[in-house]
Amino acid sequence: MNIPTEPMDTGPMDTGPMDTESDTPFALRLHRVAASFIGSSALPAHEADERYQCALELEKHIQRTNKKFHLRLDHAVAIMLADLQQLKKGGRLWAGPSCRVPPYLMGKRLDAISPLCRHYMLHLDPKNLVLPIWRHAVPVPLEPQPSPEDVPWDHGVEAYKKAMAYHTRFRTKSDLQSVTLDKQRMEEAECRKRDENKCVVTGELNPRIFWIIPATWNDTVENMNATGDLHSACLALTGIDLLDEPNPPCSALELGTTHKSWNMLCIDPVLYNYLIDGWCAFKYLFHEEDNDNSNNVKVTLEFHWMPKLAPIFIKEMDFRANWATLCKSMGQFDDCRPPHGLEYGQLKDKSGDLLESGYRIDIPVPRQYVHQFVSGIKVHWAFIRFIALFGAAGRPWVVLDDDAASEEGHLLEMAGNLLEEREGSSGERMVV
């Protein structure tokens, strides 16, 4: 189905000529296409239209200096999920007529979103850092490069880009001491005390500690540098600046700023496995005064399962032909059921009912840390949804680089490697 590239109106649906292969009208207005697929509960038609127009403007803007550029499907996923304010005038992904952001920089902003979400999933479980399945996602330090102004013209644009990347890389103060394990365990003990050593969702005793902002995002200089190189993508996707928060998750001057109990939740070991694989996430709803403790604020979160969708490979594709499919996929996030097979086991909420999307929990958070906690949850929610719409729920390692192999056989090989690693270490079964 062809999506029109001109601005949409709200007039009657124009069925236009018929596609001889499918007998499907190909000149449907975008908002009609979206509405016919997803209804009002997933992505309102006017919003689907607005995001689509932003995608067209972004592509046109970047093509001003790169005629061969075309949006990839991972770009479309980012535009579909980005904080809407970031797509409006003045936002990080706004490319309207008076946009003054250099096309090259705008392209970098788009390109960084997928790697940042993958970086989050890589670090969500520290064990991932040594698994072969994740080897392609572990950051590799940049090789030293000459100053950009010293790059000979005949070395080409790529040499200049490498020099720019090296000399603009994130540089954490090199003499900072890594966060100690004792410090982490002390804060985890505070989390257990707050949650009464029970899972905040199921109520089960002896839970694991789930870090909302991963512990290894900022525990060493090397890890902080890797996070820092991608941090700007968070602002484009969520509207949250990782550098400008209280206790910022990303800082060139301090490590372990999020190694605090407010960044943790007590989670049932079974639910923990689903969380680190991107099968589910917590959504921030609201916060209010805690009548039981004047020093705390009660933050209400909503639990959601993620859908299992077909994986999207990072390669150039016609996003116009796939936009309606993405809109349709958005509808699958509503009231999503637990993953088929429940490979890690069945879960019940505190009432004894099967854990389903929409289940709400209240977290008591010290008043001075509410902003940090809410921001962390919003980041977590955005990244997990990106992974899910990318088709990577339950298999987050399939978010590949644009130069990585994308054949199904390659993914199955990686899945087999992960299965072998997990069965060898924990006896848990991973279903792909």
SEFI-362631 format. One record per residue: residue number from 1; chain; x, y, z of N, C-alpha, C in turn. Coordinates in pm, whole numbers. Each point is the difference from the previous one (the first is absolute). Example, Ala and Ser with C-alpha at 12.3 -4.5 7.8 and 13.67 -1.06 7.14 Angstrom:
// residues 2
R   k c    n_X    n_Y    n_Z   ca_X   ca_Y   ca_Z    c_X    c_Y    c_Z
R   1 A   1319   -569    780    -89    119      0     90    120      0
R   2 A    -35    105    -72     82    119      6    -77    109     73
This chain:
// residues 432
R   k c    n_X    n_Y    n_Z   ca_X   ca_Y   ca_Z    c_X    c_Y    c_Z
R   1 A     85   -119      0    -85    119      0     88    124      0
R   2 A    -24     94    -89     79    121     -7    -61    109     86
R   3 A     80     59     85    -44    111     83     31    129    -74
R   4 A    -96     91    -16     26    124    -71    104     84     71
R   5 A     81     72    -77    108     79     58    -38    145     15
R   6 A   -113     41    -45    -44    138     15    -78     15    129
R   7 A    -13    123     52    -76     21    124   -140    -58     -9
R   8 A    -45    -58    111   -132    -63      2   -108    101     36
R   9 A   -118    -24    -49   -112     82     44    -97    -90     75
R  10 A   -111     56     38    -97    -78     77   -126    -25    -79
R  11 A     12     10   -130   -116    -21    -85    -36   -146    -12
R  12 A   -100    -30    -84    -43   -138    -17    113    -87    -51
R  13 A     -3   -129     33    104    -91    -42     -1    -15   -151
R  14 A    118     15    -60     16    -13   -143     53   -138    -30
R  15 A    -81    -84    -60     44   -136    -24     96     -9   -117
R  16 A    -10     90    -96     97      5   -109      1   -128    -82
R  17 A    105    -16    -84     12   -120    -81     20   -122     88
R  18 A    -22   -116    -57     13   -122     76    131    -68    -31
R  19 A     62    -59    104    118    -81    -17    -43   -133    -60
R  20 A     54    -34   -114    -47   -118    -70     36   -129     72
R  21 A    103      4     86     39   -121     69    -84    -25    124
R  22 A    -39    106     68    -71    -20    126   -141     55      1
R  23 A    -37     73   -107   -130     66     -3    -20     89    122
R  24 A    110     59     47     -6     90    115     24    142    -46
R  25 A    -83     96     40     24    139    -39    137     44     46
R  26 A     81     57    -90    135     40     40     13    148     23
R  27 A   -105     78    -22      9    144     24    -77     40    125
R  28 A    -11    -94     95    -71     31    124     69    112     75
R  29 A    -76     89     58     56    100     87     65    -72    119
R  30 A    114     53     46     71    -67    109    -87    -15    123
R  31 A    -73    106     35    -78    -11    124   -111   -101    -14
R  32 A    -49    -20   -121   -102   -103    -21     63   -139     11
R  33 A    121    -14    -56     70   -127     10     23    -35    146
R  34 A     52     98     75     28    -25    141   -126    -38     76
R  35 A   -107     77    -23   -124    -25     72    -56   -138    -33
R  36 A     11    -39   -128    -56   -128    -40     75   -116     64
R  37 A    127     23     33     79   -106     60     -9     -1    152
R  38 A     15    116     63     27     -1    143   -108     62     86
R  39 A    -92     72    -57   -102     63     82     57    109     88
R  40 A    -80     50     91     42    115     81     79    -40    123
R  41 A      4   -129     35     63    -39    125    151     -7     -8
R  42 A     57    -14   -119    145    -16    -11     68    129    -38
R  43 A    -14     44   -123     61    123    -46   -106     78    -76
R  44 A    -46    112     56   -104     78    -67     39     33   -144
R  45 A    -99      2    -89     29     21   -142     73    130    -25
R  46 A    -41    108     69     65    129    -23    146     -4     45
R  47 A     29    -79    104    138    -10     46     84    -83    -96
R  48 A    -59   -107    -53     70    -79   -101     35     87   -120
R  49 A    -93     86    -38     21     93   -111    114     96     32
R  50 A     -4     58    121    102     98     40    139    -63      3
R  51 A      9   -120     54    130    -67      7     50    -36   -140
R  52 A    -91    -38    -87     39    -34   -137     54    122    -72
R  53 A    -65    113     15     48    123    -63    137     39     54
R  54 A     22    -21    130    132     27     58    106    -90    -61
R  55 A    -37   -125    -26     94    -92    -63     39     48   -139
R  56 A    -98     46    -76     29     51   -134     91    122      6
R  57 A    -26     89     95     83    120     13    142    -34     42
R  58 A     14    -98     88    133    -42     43     80    -56   -118
R  59 A    -63    -84    -78     69    -58   -114     41    108   -100
R  60 A    -92     90    -28     29    109    -94    113     88     51
R  61 A      0     29    131    103     87     58    138    -64    -11
R  62 A     11   -127     34    129    -68     -3     50    -17   -143
R  63 A    -94    -12    -94     39    -15   -141     56    129    -60
R  64 A     -9    110     73     58    125    -50    150    -15    -22
R  65 A     65    -77     84    145    -20    -14     38   -145    -30
R  66 A    -98    -88      1     25   -141    -31   -114    -52    -86
R  67 A     15     16   -131   -109    -33    -92    -39   -147      6
R  68 A     92    -85     43    -27   -144      2    -69    -45    129
R  69 A    -19     92     94    -57    -39    129   -148    -34    -13
R  70 A    -39   -108     65   -141    -36     14    -21    -52    142
R  71 A   -113     36     58    -31    -49    134     -5   -152      1
R  72 A     55    -58    105     -9   -144     19   -119    -29     91
R  73 A    -34   -127      9   -114    -36     83     27     26    148
R  74 A    126    -11     44     27     31    140    -20    148     27
R  75 A     25     84   -102    -30    143     14   -151     20     15
R  76 A    -76    -74    -81   -146     14      6    -54    -42    137
R  77 A     59   -106     57    -41    -43    134     26    111    101
R  78 A    116     64    -11     34    110     91    -98    115    -13
R  79 A    -34     35   -124    -94    111    -23   -139    -37     51
R  80 A    -37   -126    -14   -130    -47     47    -13     12    152
R  81 A    111    -20     72     -5     -5    146     55    124     70
R  82 A     65     88    -74     65    116     62   -100     89     74
R  83 A     47     62    106    -81    100     70    -48    102   -102
R  84 A   -130     23     -5    -57     82   -106     57    141     -1
R  85 A     36     53    116     57    134      6    134      8    -74
R  86 A     70   -112     -8    128     -1    -70    -17      1   -151
R  87 A   -123    -20    -48    -29      5   -143    -61    134    -40
R  88 A    -27     83     99    -56    132    -27    111    104    -10
R  89 A    -35    121    -39    100    104    -22     86     20    125
R  90 A    130     -3    -19     93     14    111     43   -131     60
R  91 A    -69   -111    -35     35   -131     53    122    -57    -70
R  92 A     56   -103     60    124    -58    -52    -17    -65   -137
R  93 A   -122    -42    -33    -23    -67   -127    -91     81    -92
R  94 A    -10    129     26    -81     85    -88     87     49   -115
R  95 A    -50    -16   -122     76     39   -119    -87     81    -95
R  96 A    -80     89     57    -88     83    -81     76    102    -84
R  97 A    -73     86    -71     61     93    -96    109     89     59
R  98 A    -13     42    125    100     91     58    102    -72     89
R  99 A     10   -132    -13     94    -77     81    144     41    -31
R 100 A     77     29    105    139     42    -17    100   -108     42
R 101 A    -49   -117     38     89   -109     37     65    -55   -127
R 102 A    132     -9     -6     66    -54   -119    -53   -140    -33
R 103 A    -25    -28   -126    -53   -132    -38     83   -116     54
R 104 A    132     15     -2     86   -108     49    -26    -28    148
R 105 A    -17    106     79    -27    -16    143   -137    -63     23
R 106 A    -98     40    -79   -133    -59     14      5   -149    -30
R 107 A     78    -37   -100     15   -141    -31     64    -77    115
R 108 A     98     62     65     65    -65    115    -99    -20    114
R 109 A    -89     95     20   -100    -13    106    -90   -121    -25
R 110 A    -41    -15   -124    -85   -114    -34     75   -131     16
R 111 A    123     -1    -50     78   -124      1     32    -48    141
R 112 A      5     91     98     43    -37    135   -111    -64     83
R 113 A   -125     13    -41   -111    -47     83      0   -152     14
R 114 A     10    -70   -111      1   -146      6    118    -53     81
R 115 A    123     49    -21    112    -48     82    -17     28    149
R 116 A    -62    114     35    -19     30    142    -98    -99     63
R 117 A   -109    -31    -69    -96    -97     53     65   -137     15
R 118 A     80    -38    -97     72   -127     10    101      4    115
R 119 A     65    114     17     96     19    110    -70    -19    134
R 120 A   -123     48     11    -77    -18    123    -26   -148     26
R 121 A    -43    -72   -103    -30   -142     17    126    -81     27
R 122 A    110     37    -63    127    -67     26     36      6    147
R 123 A    -17    116     61     42     20    139   -109    -33    102
R 124 A   -121    -26    -47   -109    -27     94     31   -124     84
R 125 A     68    -96    -60     50   -116     74    151     -2    -17
R 126 A     78     25    106    146      6    -13     61   -124    -63
R 127 A    -68   -116     10     53   -123    -60      8     10   -152
R 128 A    -81     88    -58      1     13   -146    137     41    -53
R 129 A     76     72     81    127     56    -44    102   -107    -37
R 130 A    -19   -123     46     95   -107    -31    -63   -110    -85
R 131 A   -124     18    -44    -65   -102    -82     34     20   -148
R 132 A     33   -108    -72     30     13   -144   -115     62    -78
R 133 A   -123    -26     43   -116     52    -71     -2    152     -5
R 134 A     66     63     98      0    146     10    131     63    -46
R 135 A     90    -82    -52    133     51    -34     -6    117    -97
R 136 A    -94     -6    -93    -10    106   -101    -43    133     59
R 137 A    -55     -2    123    -52    122     61     97     64     99
R 138 A    105    -71     37     96     54     96     82    111    -67
R 139 A      1    120     57     70    113    -63    149    -28    -18
R 140 A     53     46   -112    143    -12    -28     60    141      3
R 141 A    105     23     81     59    134      6     44     48   -138
R 142 A    -18    128    -25     39     58   -128    151      8    -12
R 143 A     50    -24   -119    143     13    -25     36    148    -12
R 144 A    118     38     52     43    140    -11     -1     49   -145
R 145 A    -43    124    -18    -10     59   -133     64    138      2
R 146 A     43     48   -117     52    137     -7   -112    101     23
R 147 A     35    122     28   -101    105     14    -76     12   -132
R 148 A   -130     29      7    -79     10   -124     60     96   -102
R 149 A     57    112     48     56     97    -95    128    -51    -66
R 150 A     57   -108     56    123    -56    -57    -25   -117    -94
R 151 A   -125    -38    -16    -32   -112    -90     13     47   -144
R 152 A     86    -62    -80     15     40   -141   -132    -15    -76
R 153 A    -25     92    -91   -123     -3    -78    -15   -130    -78
R 154 A    112    -52    -49     -9   -120    -84    -26   -128     80
R 155 A     -8     12    134    -33   -116     83   -151    -24      7
R 156 A    -76     95    -46   -144    -20    -10    -79     37    125
R 157 A   -132     -5    -16    -92     40    106      8    -95    120
R 158 A     15   -129    -27      0    -97    110    117     24     95
R 159 A    115     37    -54    116     29     85    -28    121     88
R 160 A    -68     99    -57    -35    120     77   -100    -35    110
R 161 A    -97    -87    -31    -98    -40    100     66    -74    116
R 162 A     96    -87    -32     70    -73    105     77     96     91
R 163 A     63     99    -62     75     99     79    -94     80     89
R 164 A   -115     39    -54    -98     74     79    -52    -85    116
R 165 A    -29   -126    -28    -52    -89    104    101    -17    113
R 166 A    126    -13    -37    103    -21    103     19    124     86
R 167 A      4    115    -62     32    123     75   -123     61     68
R 168 A   -118    -52    -29   -120     46     70    -55   -109     91
R 169 A     76   -107     21    -46   -110     84    -19     47    144
R 170 A    -83    -73     72    -25     32    141    123    -39     82
R 171 A     46     92     83    121    -27     78    -27     22    149
R 172 A    -14   -110     71    -16      5    145    137     27     63
R 173 A     -2     72    110    125     27     73     71   -133     27
R 174 A    122    -12    -49     67   -130     -5     42    -55    135
R 175 A     14     83    103     49    -48    128   -111    -35    100
R 176 A   -124     -6    -48   -111    -35     89      9   -147     41
R 177 A    -34    -29    125      3   -136     51   -130    -73    -34
R 178 A     12   -123    -45   -118    -80    -33    -86    -20    124
R 179 A   -130    -13    -21    -93    -22    111     24   -139     57
R 180 A     11    -10    130     28   -129     63   -125    -86     11
R 181 A     21   -130      4   -111    -93     17    -65     20    137
R 182 A     79     34    100    -55     25    134   -101    115     -3
R 183 A     31    104    -75    -91    114    -13   -131    -44    -64
R 184 A      9    -81   -105   -120    -48    -66    -85    -85     94
R 185 A     65    -90     73    -73    -89     90    -66     78    114
R 186 A     64    106     45    -58     82    106   -130     65    -47
R 187 A      0     52   -123   -121     63    -53   -107   -104    -29
R 188 A     40   -118    -45    -96   -108    -23    -67    -42    130
R 189 A     76      2    109    -57    -32    132   -105    104     39
R 190 A     25    127    -32    -99    104     27   -127    -23    -81
R 191 A     16    -44   -124   -116    -30    -84    -81   -115     60
R 192 A     68   -103     46    -70   -114     62    -75     44    125
R 193 A     60     89     76    -67     51    120   -126     77    -37
R 194 A     10     86   -100   -115     79    -45   -114    -89    -48
R 195 A     35   -103    -77   -102    -88    -59    -31   -121     86
R 196 A     52     -1    124    -24   -108     96     44   -136    -54
R 197 A    105      1    -81     57   -121    -58   -104    -83    -75
R 198 A    -95     71    -63   -103    -65    -80     -4     62   -139
R 199 A    -36    -81    -97    -18     53   -136   -112    102      0
R 200 A     23    115    -61   -100    106     -1   -119    -35    -89
R 201 A     12   -105    -81   -108    -40    -90    -72   -125     49
R 202 A     76   -103     34    -62   -127     38    -11    -19    150
R 203 A     80     73     77     -1    -16    145     85   -115     49
R 204 A     69    -71    -91     83   -113     40    122     46     79
R 205 A     41    -83     96    116     31     83    131    -28    -74
R 206 A    109     52     54    136    -21    -52     12     35   -149
R 207 A    -32    122    -34      5     42   -141    142     32    -45
R 208 A     15     21   -129    122     55    -55    -14    152     -5
R 209 A    111     69    -20     -3    146    -10      9     39   -147
R 210 A   -101     69    -47     -3     48   -138     43    146     -2
R 211 A    107     29    -74     50    136    -14    -70     66   -119
R 212 A    -68    110     24    -73     69   -108     99     59   -100
R 213 A     93     82     48    117     39    -80    108   -102     33
R 214 A     49    -76    -98     90   -111     29    123     39     81
R 215 A     42    -90     87    116     26     87    126     24    -81
R 216 A     16    -72   -110    123     11    -78     -5    109   -106
R 217 A   -100     84      5     -4    117    -90    104    103     42
R 218 A     27      8    128     83    111     48     87    -38    120
R 219 A     42   -127      8     77    -45    115    151     12    -19
R 220 A     45     10   -125    143     16    -30     16    112   -103
R 221 A    122     48    -14     27    104    -99    -32    -51   -140
R 222 A     39   -123    -30    -24    -56   -133   -149    -12    -29
R 223 A    -78    -50     97   -143    -15    -22    -70    136    -10
R 224 A     44     96     80    -58    134     -8     29     62   -136
R 225 A    120    -19    -52     32     54   -132    -89    -61   -108
R 226 A    -24   -131     10    -85    -67    -99   -143     53      6
R 227 A    -51     20    121   -134     58     15     -2    145    -47
R 228 A    104     74     35      7    140    -38      0     22   -150
R 229 A     64    -89    -74      5     14   -145   -138    -11    -64
R 230 A    -96    -60     72   -134    -21    -55   -107     83     71
R 231 A     38     73    104   -100     58     90    -97     95    -68
R 232 A     45     72   -104    -87    102    -61   -124    -60    -63
R 233 A      6   -128    -38   -116    -65    -61   -116    -10     98
R 234 A     29     -3    130   -108    -10     99    -88    124     -4
R 235 A     60    117    -18    -78    123     -7    -91     -1   -122
R 236 A     51    -50   -112    -81     -4   -122   -118    -96     14
R 237 A     21   -112     68   -106   -101     11    -97     29    114
R 238 A     51     47    114    -83     11    120    -22    143     49
R 239 A     82     95    -47     -6    135     54     77     14    130
R 240 A     70   -104     42     78      1    124    148      8    -33
R 241 A     68     99     57    142     20    -23     78    -73    110
R 242 A     70   -105    -37     74    -80     98    111     78     69
R 243 A     43    109    -61    106     82     59    -53    107     94
R 244 A   -128     32    -13    -54    119     66   -100    -34    109
R 245 A     -3   -126     43    -91    -42    106     66     19    137
R 246 A    -80     11    106     60    -12    133     58   -142     12
R 247 A    116    -15     61     69   -129     -1      2    -57   -142
R 248 A     61     70    -94     -9    -38   -141     56   -139    -27
R 249 A    -73    -84    -75     51   -132    -34    131      6    -77
R 250 A     23    112    -67    120     18    -81     74    125     47
R 251 A    126    -17     38     77    113     51    148    -22    -29
R 252 A     68    104    -43    144     -8    -24     80     18    127
R 253 A    -67     39    109     71     35    123    -25    -94    116
R 254 A    -99    -88    -12    -35    -86    113    -55   -133    -49
R 255 A     40   -108     65    -50   -133    -32   -106    -42    101
R 256 A    -86    -93    -42    -94    -60     93   -108     91     53
R 257 A    -36    102    -77   -100     95     48   -138    -63     17
R 258 A    -26   -109    -71   -129    -69     13     12   -128     82
R 259 A    112    -20     65     16   -116     87    -63     30    135
R 260 A   -132     18     -4    -78     38    118   -124    -87      7
R 261 A    -55    -13    119   -116    -86     19   -121     49    -78
R 262 A     -9    131    -27   -115     52    -76      1    -50   -145
R 263 A    113    -52    -46     13    -51   -136    -20   -151     -6
R 264 A    -59    -57    104    -12   -145      9   -142    -41     38
R 265 A    -35   -122    -38   -127    -61     39     26   -145     38
R 266 A    -68    -47    103      4   -142     34    -93    -76    -95
R 267 A     56    -97    -69    -73    -69   -106     14   -151     14
R 268 A   -111    -70    -15     -3   -146     -3    102    -52   -101
R 269 A     81   -102     34    101    -51    -94    -55    -38   -136
R 270 A   -122    -54     -4    -60    -36   -129    -32    126    -80
R 271 A    -61     98     65    -32    126    -67    127     72    -43
R 272 A    104    -12     80    129     62    -33     49    -49   -136
R 273 A    -12   -131    -26     43    -55   -128    -80     59   -116
R 274 A   -129     17     20    -82     61   -106     41    145    -23
R 275 A     30     72    107     38    141    -12    130     18    -77
R 276 A    102    -79     34    130     20    -65     -2    -46   -145
R 277 A   -100    -79    -39    -12    -41   -140    -96     90    -78
R 278 A    -52    104     65    -86     93    -71   -141    -49    -24
R 279 A    -44    -99     77   -137    -50    -16   -103     90     68
R 280 A     45     88     88    -95     82     76     69    126     49
R 281 A    -80     93     48     55    128     46   -100     68     93
R 282 A     51    101     72    -83     80     89    -21    138    -61
R 283 A   -123     46      8    -37    133    -51    -34     91    118
R 284 A     53    120     -2    -34     99    103   -140     55    -27
R 285 A    -82      5    106   -135     56    -12    -11    135     71
R 286 A     25      2    130    -12    125     77     64    -21    136
R 287 A     12    109     76     46    -12    138    -81     95     87
R 288 A     -9    -34    128    -79     78     95     59    -16    140
R 289 A    -50     78     92     50     -6    137    -23   -139     60
R 290 A     96    -44     79    -12   -128     71    -53     30    140
R 291 A   -125    -38     23    -63     31    129     65    -74    117
R 292 A     71   -108    -30     63    -79    106    138     53     39
R 293 A     58     84    -85    135     50     28     17    134    -70
R 294 A      8    106     79      6    134    -58    131     26    -74
R 295 A    101    -85     25    129     18    -69      2    -65   -138
R 296 A   -103    -80    -28     -5    -72   -127   -110     53    -91
R 297 A     14    -31   -126   -104     24   -100    -35   -136    -61
R 298 A   -128    -26    -17    -44   -127    -57     -5     12   -152
R 299 A     85    -77    -68      6      2   -146    -71   -123    -53
R 300 A    -98     21    -86    -78   -110    -56     52    -38   -138
R 301 A     35   -127    -13     48    -55   -126   -100   -102    -53
R 302 A      3    -22   -129    -88    -99    -63     85   -101    -75
R 303 A    -25   -127     26     75   -108    -63    -60    -34   -137
R 304 A     86    -24    -97    -47    -38   -134     89   -108    -60
R 305 A    -64   -101    -58     70    -96    -84     23     63   -138
R 306 A    104    -45    -67     32     49   -134    -37   -106   -104
R 307 A    -41     43   -119    -35    -96   -106    124    -58    -67
R 308 A    -14   -118    -56    108    -59    -80    -32     26   -146
R 309 A     78     88    -61    -21     40   -139    114    -51    -86
R 310 A    -20      2   -131    105    -42    -92    118     96     13
R 311 A    124    -51      3    117     88     17     21     91   -120
R 312 A     48    120     29     33     99   -103    151      8     -9
R 313 A     53    -12   -120    144      5    -17     43    142    -38
R 314 A    115     40     55     49    135    -27     62      3   -139
R 315 A    -80     29    -97     50     20   -135    -98     92    -70
R 316 A     48     59   -107    -84     96    -71   -120    -70    -61
R 317 A   -119     48     33   -123    -54    -56    -96    116    -20
R 318 A   -102    -23    -76    -99    104    -25    -93      8    120
R 319 A     28     97     87    -84      9    120   -143     38    -35
R 320 A    -19     67   -117   -136     37    -41    -86   -124    -16
R 321 A     60   -105    -54    -76   -122    -24    -26    -78    129
R 322 A     70     37    107    -12    -74    125    -63     82    112
R 323 A    -31    127    -27    -52     86    107   -133    -53     53
R 324 A    -90    -38    -88   -129    -50     45     16   -128     82
R 325 A    100    -81    -37     26   -122     77     47     34    141
R 326 A     85    104     11     44     43    132   -118     53     82
R 327 A    -88     74    -66   -120     49     70    -83   -116     51
R 328 A    -11   -102    -83    -76   -118     40     68    -69    118
R 329 A    132     -8     -4     75    -64    108    -19     74    132
R 330 A    -15    133     -7    -22     78    122   -124    -47     73
R 331 A   -100    -45    -76   -123    -47     61     18   -125     84
R 332 A    107    -75    -27     23   -124     73     57     24    140
R 333 A     34    125     32     49     31    134   -114     11    100
R 334 A   -122     22    -49   -114     18     90    -41   -134     60
R 335 A     -5     -5    133    -46   -120     71     71   -126    -49
R 336 A    130     12    -21     78   -112    -51      2   -115    102
R 337 A    -11   -121    -50      1   -118     84    143    -44     33
R 338 A     19    -85    102    133    -54     28     54    -74   -122
R 339 A    132    -11    -13     57    -68   -117    -44   -144     -8
R 340 A    -23    -45   -122    -46   -137    -22    104    -99     54
R 341 A    -47    -96     76     90   -101     53     47     28    141
R 342 A      3    130     40     45     37    135    125    -79     37
R 343 A    107     17    -82    117    -85     15     68      6    136
R 344 A    -16    111     71     63     10    132    -96    -39    112
R 345 A   -126    -20    -32    -96    -36    101   -116     98      7
R 346 A   -109    -44     59   -119     83     13     16     95    118
R 347 A    -62    116    -10      9    101    106   -140     42     44
R 348 A    -14     22    130   -126     49     55     26    129     76
R 349 A    -97     89     -2     15    126     72    -27    -23    149
R 350 A      0    108     77    -17    -11    145   -137    -54     39
R 351 A    -96     10    -91   -135    -50     29    -15   -148    -34
R 352 A    104    -57    -60     -7   -140    -39    -52    -23   -140
R 353 A    -28    108    -72    -46    -12   -138    118     -4    -95
R 354 A    -22    -56   -118    104     -4   -102     45    142    -32
R 355 A    130     24      2     53    134    -24    -28     43   -143
R 356 A    -73    109    -16    -38     49   -131     38    147    -16
R 357 A      2     44   -125     26    141    -28   -103     88     70
R 358 A     44    113     52    -90     92     67      3    -10    151
R 359 A     72    -99     53      9    -16    146     81    116     59
R 360 A    -54     63    104     62    119     57     68    -31    133
R 361 A    112     70     22     72    -13    126     35    140     50
R 362 A     13     14    131     38    127     62    138    -16     63
R 363 A     91     91    -32    136     -3     52     22    123     88
R 364 A     34    -18    129     32    115     85    141     51    -31
R 365 A      9    123    -43    129     57    -39     27    124     84
R 366 A    119     12     59     33    122     74    -24    124    -85
R 367 A    -59    100     61    -43    119    -72    111     60    -87
R 368 A    123      2     51    108     66    -73     47    -80   -122
R 369 A    -49   -125    -14     45    -83   -112   -112    -35    -98
R 370 A   -116     61     17   -113    -33    -88     31     31   -146
R 371 A     58    117    -26     29     37   -138     94   -101    -65
R 372 A    105    -39     71     95    -95    -54    -65   -135    -28
R 373 A    -83    -45     95    -67   -129    -16    -94      1   -120
R 374 A    -80    105    -11    -95      9   -111     73      7   -134
R 375 A    108     78     -6     77      9   -124     58   -136    -38
R 376 A     49    -73    100     55   -133    -27   -105    -94    -56
R 377 A   -120      4     56   -108    -86    -49    -39     39   -143
R 378 A     -5    129    -29    -34     44   -135    104    -45   -102
R 379 A    127      5     38    106    -49    -88    -16   -150    -23
R 380 A    -20    -73    108    -21   -146     -7   -118    -33    -92
R 381 A   -111     68     18   -121    -25    -79     24     26   -148
R 382 A     66    110    -31     25     36   -140     92   -101    -68
R 383 A    105    -41     68     97    -91    -60    -59   -139    -22
R 384 A    -77    -48     98    -60   -133    -14   -103      1   -113
R 385 A    -78    106    -12    -97      8   -110     69      6   -135
R 386 A    112     72     -7     75      4   -125     45   -142    -38
R 387 A     57    -70     97     46   -137    -25   -115    -87    -48
R 388 A   -118     15     63   -115    -82    -36    -51     32   -140
R 389 A    -15    130    -33    -47     37   -133    103    -39   -106
R 390 A    124     -8     41    108    -45    -87    -11   -150    -27
R 391 A    -87    -67     73    -14   -145    -15    100    -78     82
R 392 A     52     63    107    107    -64     77    -41    -36    142
R 393 A   -128      4     34    -44    -43    133     34   -148     17
R 394 A     67    -33    110     40   -138     22    128    -38    -69
R 395 A     50     85    -88    123    -27    -76     70    133    -32
R 396 A     32     78    102     49    137    -23    132      7    -74
R 397 A     73   -109     -7    128      1    -72    -18     16   -151
R 398 A   -122    -15    -53    -18      9   -146      3    145    -48
R 399 A     10     97     90     17    139    -42    145     13    -45
R 400 A     21    -14   -131    135     -9    -56     50    134    -48
R 401 A    131      6    -29     57    117    -64    -43      2   -146
R 402 A     13    117    -65    -39      9   -139     92    -77    -92
R 403 A    116    -44     50     90    -78    -84      7   -146     45
R 404 A    -92    -39     91      1   -138     48    -86    -87    -89
R 405 A     30   -128      0    -79    -94    -79   -142     -3     53
R 406 A    -97    -12    -89   -139      4     44    -78   -121    -50
R 407 A     69   -101    -52    -71   -117    -47    -60    -75    117
R 408 A   -110    -67    -27    -68    -75    106     93   -104     61
R 409 A     82    -64    -83     92   -101     51     96     57    102
R 410 A     44    124    -23     92     64     94    -68     21    134
R 411 A   -126     44     -3    -73     22    124    -22   -131     74
R 412 A    -32   -105    -74    -21   -129     64    129    -52     62
R 413 A    111     25    -67    129    -40     56     26     73    131
R 414 A    -28    130      2     20     77    123    -94    -49    109
R 415 A   -125    -30    -37    -95    -49     99     47   -132     59
R 416 A     55    -86    -85     53   -127     49    115     21     97
R 417 A     84     98    -29    111     30     91    -51     45    136
R 418 A   -102     85     -1    -55     48    126    -63   -114     78
R 419 A    -73    -86    -71    -63   -114     66    104    -87     68
R 420 A    111    -25    -71    107    -81     56     60     66    123
R 421 A     23    132     -8     59     72    112    -91     -3    122
R 422 A   -130     22    -23    -93     10    113    -25   -136     63
R 423 A    -10   -103    -84    -22   -132     56    123    -47     77
R 424 A    117     44    -48    123    -39     67     20     69    132
R 425 A    -56    122     13     26     79    121   -114     -3    100
R 426 A   -123     -9    -48   -111     12     94   -108   -106    -17
R 427 A      9    -78   -107   -102   -100    -23   -130     56    -51
R 428 A     -5    130    -28   -122     62    -48    -10    -17   -151
R 429 A   -119    -12    -48    -22    -24   -142    -42    127    -68
R 430 A     65     30   -111    -33    119    -78    -70    -43   -127
R 431 A   -120     48    -23    -75    -32   -120      4    117    -94
R 432 A     35    -22   -126      8    106    -99   -117    -12    -95
